[in-house]
Amino acid sequence: MLLWILFSTVIFSKTIAQNSDVFQKGEISKTDNHTGDVWLNELNVSDSLFNFSLAHATFAAGAKLDWHIHPGGQYLLITEGTGFYQERGKSVQVVHKGEVIKCLPGVEHWHGATPETTFAYIGATPTQKGKTIWLKRVADEEYKNTNFTPVNAEQIIKNLSLQKWNWMAQKNVDSLETLFDEQAVFVHMGGSWGKNPELEVIKNGNIWYKKADIHSVSVNRIGNTAVLLNNITLMAVVNDKEVTNPFIVTEVYIEENEHWRLGSLSFTKQLTSDDTKH
């Protein structure tokens, strides 16, 4: 029965990964087994028929549970944010939304949010071997020694843009299809079109973005939208003819459920001395 419910929970977690608001946060915990704010929503209380519990826990940034042991083990299905998981005597693991953590029976451990991010999971806990055993607080030194360096949104967007140029050069339409939003718009010197035509252009080699030399990059974030400006020299093959042009490329990214997707890509050719002579 436990295997069945865990399988069902994993399948259902695909929906949760797309919408972290499927379950309400519940009530803020008043128990003395954590530091920081933790909200708990009991989804299923174990009984004589179902000997496991399901709970949705949400952590404010910096919140963490004390060291503890699950006599029957536990599964954590991460539904939101970034957090820490550590077993006694081992290094801290940084865990992310969409991952599943297996806490082995009888193993002392703790888990919680990073200092910069919220964190939430569904915990599936067998109870036939007894309830959770709570131990000492996680010391400040232990928490500070996680060596976690958060990557800010600006750097994420810069990395994603660079990866995009690599995928374009490689004609990797599978990765680009995931990156491009369904309603994305692509503006070129010769016209504009949507996602599918752009992928076809890349796949068929009508435009081969052979090499982008990036001179400067800037990112301006507005809410869940980021506007990136690339100053590049682009070597491309257009209809079997190789051309090199300087461009200012405007890329618009939209964040949804902690994932960034490309919503717009526009090329603006920069004037050169040769252009001004005509």
Secondary structure, 3 states (H helix, E strand, C coil): CHHHHHHHHHHHHHHHHHCCCCCCCCEECCCCCEECCEEEEEEECCCCCCCEEEEEEEECCCCEECCEECCCCEEEEEEEEEEEEEECCCCCEEEECCCEEEECCCCCEEEEECCCCCEEEEEEEECCCCCCEECCCCCHHHHHCCCCCCCCHHHHHHHHHHHHHHHHHHCCHHHHHHHEEEEEEEEECCEEEEHHHHHHHHHHCCEEEEEEEEEEEEEEEECCEEEEEEEEEEEEEECCEEEEEEEEEEEEEEEECCEEEEEEEEEEECCCHHHHCC
